[in-house]
Amino acid sequence: MKKIDKPTNDYPAFYQMYMDCVPNDGELIQHLKAVIPETEALLSSLSPQQLLFRYRKGKWTIKDIILHLADCERVIIYRAMRIARADTTNLPGFDEDLFVSNARANTRDISNIMEELKAYRTASICFIKSLDNESLDRSGTANNFPLTTRLLVNHLYGHHRHHLNIINERYLQALSALA
């Protein structure tokens, strides 16, 4: 399996919490694959009512988080593709709260949301496998921040893992306290 190490160069500080979630073993593709069945197992343990739970007013539901992962999969891989292809355009940012408030995740079946996330992940992995080190280390800009393709593809896993940690640490703990 192809090794893809974490970025070693400087990157914007807000990526650090996501990079901290990425193992240092270079097995990025395996981690991207393995986190999907882990996510499915977690979601299948929850009732439809629990998937709509917010641990605090104003927070997203669990369904919102999973659809957010799918939306971000699209954005992150699009940015990675543009940078890998040597596009130096400053790519626009996006408002994740706006996306969530207009995605209507809570009206959708969780299996449909997971189907969408899995389709994007499969396509993302195919793209990532195609990248050589030169493409991975190519630099670009998104939302006025310098970054590399390597950072973005690692961010894909770190972002997913970060949100699973949030579900486990905040949502599930709050749900168990209510039981």
N, C-alpha and C positions, 0 to 999 in steps of 0.2 A: 504494500500500500504506500502511496506517495506520502512523504513527510512534508508537513507545512508548519514551520515553527512560528511562534508568536513574534510580533515585531520587536526589534531591539532598539530601534531609533526612537527619538522623541515623538510623542503624539499628544494631542490635547488632553489635559488633566481629567476631563470628565469621562474619558474612555477607560480610566484606570480601574474603576469598579467592575467593568466588564472584562477587562484583561485579567483581573484577579480570579475570575471564574473559569478561565481557560487553562487546562493543564499544560505543563511545560514538556510534554512528551512528543510533540509534533504530529500526533494522531488526530488532527483536526477533522478529517473526513469521517473517521470512525466515530468521533464524538458527535458530529452533526447527525449521523445516522442513528446512533444509540439513544439520543435524547427524545426522539419521536415516540418510540414505544414506551419510554418512561413517562412521557407526557400523557399518552393515551391511557396508561394504567392509572395514573393519578386521576384523570378526569372520569374514568369509568367507576372509580370508587365514590364519586360524588352524585348526589341526587340532583334532579333538575332545579330544585329550589336552592341547593347549595351552590350551583353554578351561577346563580344570580346574586349571591351574597356579596356584600360590601363590608369590609371590616370596620370602616368608618365612613361617615357621611362625606360625599364628594369623591370617594375612591371608586375606581373601576370595579366592575364585577369580574368574576373569574372568566366568564365568556368574553368580556371586553379584552381581558389580557391576552387570551389565546388568539383572538382576531387581530389584536395589536401585533402579535408576533408574526402573523401572516402578512399584514401590511408592511411591517418593517423588513421582512424578508425581501419583498419586492424592492423597496427603496434602497436597502443596503446593497443588494446584488446589482441593481441598476447603477448605483454609484461605482461599485467595484468594476463593473464591465466598462464603464466610461473611462475610468482611470487606467485600467489594464490596457485599453486600446489607445492610450496616450492622449486622451482628450484632457486638455488643461483648463477647460471652462470651469469657472466657479459654479459648482452645482448648487441648486437651491436647497434650503432647509425645508422642513415641513412641521406643521403643528400637530403633534400626536394627539392632543386632547380634541382638536377639531376632527381628526380622523375618527377617533373613538366615538365621539358624540354623533357622528353621521353614518357610522357603519352599521348600526342596528344589530349588533351582535346578539343582544338579548332576545330578539325575535327569531333567531335562527336556531336550528338544531345543532348541538355540539358536534355531532358526527359530520355534518356538512362543513363546519368551521375547520375541523381537523382534516377533512379531505382536502380542503383548500391549502392549509398549511403544509400537508404532506406533498402535494403536487409542486408547490413552490420549492420545498426543500429538495425534492428529487432533481428539479431543474437546476437549483443552486449548486448541488453537489456535482452534477455534470459539468457545469461551468468551472467550478473551482478545480476539478481534476484536469481541466484543459490548460491551466495556468502554469507557466514556467517561472523560475525565480526572477527573471528580468521583469516579467509582467507583475508578479507579486510585489516587487520592490518599487514599482513605478509610483511616482508621487502625483497628487492632484489636490484639489481643494473642493470642499463641500461646506456650504453655509459659512464661508470665509475662514474655515479651519484647514490647515494642511494635514493631509493623511495619505496613506498608501493603500494599495489593493490588499496587501498582507494584513494591515490593521482591520480593514473592513471585513474580510472573510473570517478572521478570528473573532471580530465583534459579533458576527452572526451567531456564533455559538455562545459567546459570553453573555450576550443580550438574552438569549433564550434561557440559559442557566440562571441568570440573575432573576428573571421573572418566575421561574419555577421555585427558586429559593424564597421569593417574596410570598408566593402562594403557600408554601409549606410553613414559613415562619410567621406570617401575619394572618392570612385567611384561615388556614386549617387550625391554628392555635385558637383563634377567636371563635371558630365554629365549635371546637371541642369544649371551650369554656361555656358556650351556650347550652350544650347538651346536658 
